[in-house]
Amino acid sequence: MRRAVAGLRAWLVQRVTAVYLLLFIVFLLAHFLLDRPTSYLAWHAWIASPAVGVAVFVFCAALLAHMWVGLRDVILDYVKPLAVRVAALALLGLGLIGLGAWMIRILWRAHG
């Protein structure tokens, strides 16, 4: 039964993050169609606003979680030798942690 709960949790993470990613992309498209920033200063002011900063942070976190679940499932399904599977999952985890740290650095600099 524990395994079914883990599968349901991964399924829910995949679906919830996909919905947020879609909504955020629709928001971005609508914003840039209706109120396009005309200069770097306008772009920086928009991205530095607290609400947009939080929304972008949640977008990046949702993207990383979505990537983790999807790529983890592919690795678990197709990589059979245990040592290679563990190494692939470790590399994936380290890569996603690196991307997350890079994203935090970018957002920190935009608000600083």
N, C-alpha and C positions, 0 to 999 in steps of 0.2 A: 504494500500500500504506500510506503514511503516514496518509492520510485514514481508512482503515479502522481503524487503531490508535486515532486520536483519537475515532472514533465508539464504539469498544469501551470506551475509557476513560470517556467520558461516560456510557455505558450502565451500566458498573460503579459509577460514583459515584452515579448515580441509584438503583440497586438497593440498594447497601450503606447509603446514607443512609436510604432508605425503611425498611429492616429495623431500623436503630437507632432511628429515630423511632417506629416501631411498638412496639418493645420498651420504650422509655422511657415511652411513654404508658401501656402496660399496667402497668408498674411504678408509675407515679404513681397510676393508678386503684386498684390493689391496695393501695398504701400508704394512700391516703386512705379507702378502705373499711375497712381493718383498724386503722389507727392515726391517726385524724384529729387534727391539731393543734387544741387547744382554745382557744389564746390567741395573741396576736401573738408573745409571747416563745417559745412552743413552736414556732411557725412559723419564727421567725428562727433559733432554735437548730438546727432541722432543716436549713434551707437553708444555714446557715453551716458545717455539718459538711463536712470536706474531701472526702469521697467523693461527697456529693450535689452539692457545688460543681463538682467535676470532671465529674460526669455531666450536670449542667445546661449546663456550658460546651460539652461535646462535643455535646449535643443542639442547642444554638444554632448551633454550627459546622456540624453536619450539616444543619440546616434551611437555613442560608444557602447551603451547597453545593448542596443539592437545588433550592432556588429558582433559583440561578444556572443550573444545567444545564437545568432545565425552561423557564424564561423565555427563556434564550438560544436554545434550539431553536425556540421559538415565534417569536421575532424573526427568526431566520435563515430560517425557513420562510415567513413571511408578509409581512415588510417587504422589498420589492424594491429601491427606490432605495438606492444604496450610502451616500450621505450621511446619509439618514434612519436607515438600519440602524446605521451607526457611532454616530450621536448617541443612538439608543435603547439600544445596548449600553453606551455610556459612562454614560448616565443610570442604567441598571440597575446597573452596577458601582459607581458612586458611592453610589447608594441602599443597596446591600447593604453597602458599606464603612461607611456611616453607621449602619446597623442593627447591624453587628458592634461598632462602637465604643461604641454606646449599651449593648449587651448587656454588654460588658466593664466599662463604668462601673457598671452595676447590680450585677454580680457582685462587683466590687471593693468597693463600698460595703457589700454584705451581709457580706463577710468582714472588713471593717475596723473 
